[in-house]
Amino acid sequence: MQVAIVKYNAGNVYSVVNAVRRLGIEPVLTDEPQLLRQADRVIFPGQGEARSAMEYLHQHGLVDVIRSLKQPVLGICIGQQLLCRHSEEGDVDCIGVFDVDVKRFQPQRHEDKVPCMGWNSIQVSSDKLQVSSDKLGEESLFAGLGENPYVYFVHSYYVPLCNDTAAVTDYILPYSAALHKDNFYTCQFHPEKSGSVGERILHNFFEI
């Protein structure tokens, strides 16, 4: 299996590379459109700032490339946010796969710290969350994880609950811990830093 990891000006890329290697796959780290199109799976990772990240993607002709990918794509952290319509971080239009805007956390209590940093549980979407049962990601990306698994988050901005929400977590308010639409899957959390749970999520993604 050929796995391509999108190379751009965002941190944490090499921890994703190492996580994929631990699963026995040697990924390609690239910003070449042709290599991204040819890959069996594409991972869009990162920690960084939305406006500068979008500037890099535009300069390298990657916005339309990412939007048009047909194979399974996994966005991680800012990768999830950049796949949305707009981000309050830098007040920038993003790739627009998901029709929802990224918001900044607004602390409500003294103990609410921004950025959100640390372990938190996720709830895979159910009928209670009004997410249709035909979403492939519900059964595949989170298969075998048990109820309310814990994963690792680091972020100051969040994706509100929406029609494409595939998992939910609660920090200051409930928000989208994961999204799914067609061949696009995302995690706000870092599977590459989430121990055995994150490793299983990456394994599931490669099995989709």
Beta strands, then each sheet from edge to edge (+ up, - down):
strand 1: 3-6
strand 2: 28-30
strand 3: 41-44
strand 4: 73-76
strand 5: 84-87
strand 6: 92-93
strand 7: 98-104
strand 8: 116-121
strand 9: 123-124
strand 10: 150-155
strand 11: 157-158
strand 12: 165-170
strand 13: 174-181
strand 14: 184-187
sheet 1: 2+ 1+ 3+ 4+ 14+ 13- 12+ 9-
sheet 2: 6+ 5- 7- 11+
sheet 3: 8+ 10-
end
